[in-house]
Amino acid sequence: MAGTTRKRTGKKQRGGGDPRRSGRPDAVTVKPATARDWIGAARPRTLPLAIAPVVVGTGAAVLATGIFHWVIALACLAVSVCLQIGVNYANDYSDGIRGTDNYRVGPGRLTGARRAKPRTVLTVALVFFALAAVAGLAIVIRTEQWWLIAVGAACIVAAWFYTGGRRPYGYFGLGEIFVFVFFGLVATIGTTWVQALYVPQEAWFGAVAIGLLACAVLLANNLRDIDQDRSAGKRTLTVLIGKRATQVLFTVFVLVPFGIAAFLALVYPIAWLTLLALLAGLPAILIVWTFRAPRELVTALALTSVTSLGYAALLAWAFVG
């Protein structure tokens, strides 16, 4: 009888413990997420980063051809926005099951906060990746640029392995490279190419500028989470180079695009109006240098995202005006 009691006790002990430490977030009762929670997990503050490259790329395409292919432009927008949302949900899932979000101080996550089952979050992420793939395939069929299928596949793979997989590159200081390449160069230049089948140098300048602003948003995000990421073993670029170097790099990433716009203004005078976007950019820089609480950087992130969209709209106007 005593032996049976000891055996049952042992089973109970093996089945207990903190599910956050075990890496099994679905081991506890899941509280149902509200519609507001799901919308928040899509991280609307980052969506201007998906819109900006399409705006600049379309402006460069109109400059090159004199024609506005609005259907293709909308399809490009669908691809970019769906990829961005898919990445955000995929990050929610991957960071949540990895336990990284147990240290999080920013906006809550669905998986990490146990507001939704991990599999459900993963499914939603895959749905948005699929929607991006469908919109991309429509563009490929319309333009007959079949090689772009490989580019689209690379975008989805890169989006997943940012925080997914056994060795996510976002955990090794490479996140900014992904953002610059895919949400800067690929998104902008790809938008121009499918509309014009040609990439003028203006598209390249715009792609670099938009990529740097997207990287600045990521830096603000990672600066907010620097202590928590260090505790969780997530070695972002900010963790690797430290707070002061991140502040300097953020400032460079925000200001260099306006130097590019000033150069373009020598040919396209309206490009000077992009300086109006500094009305959001400069306060973001000020917050990054003076913040006292990590949550203040959420505002800096949002302001930088708005800066990107304002910059894109004004630069596109300069191209087509």
Secondary structure, DSSP 8 states (H G I E B T S, - for coil): -HHHHHHHHHHHHHH-S-HHHHT-GGGS------HHHHHHHT-GGGTHHHHHHHHHHHHHHHHHHS---HHHHHHHHHHHHHHHHHHHHHHHHHHHHHTGGGG--SS--TTTTTSS-HHHHHHHHHHHHHHHHHHHHHHHHHHT-TTHHHHHHHHHHHHHTTT-SSS-GGGBT-HHHHHHIIIIIIHHHHHHHHHHSS--HHHHHHHHHHHHHHHHHHHHHHHHTHHHHHHHT-B-HHHHH-HHHHHHHHHHHHHHHHHHHHHHTTT-GGGGGGGGGHHHHHHHHHHHHH-SSTTHHHHHHHHHHHHHHHHHHHHHHHHH-
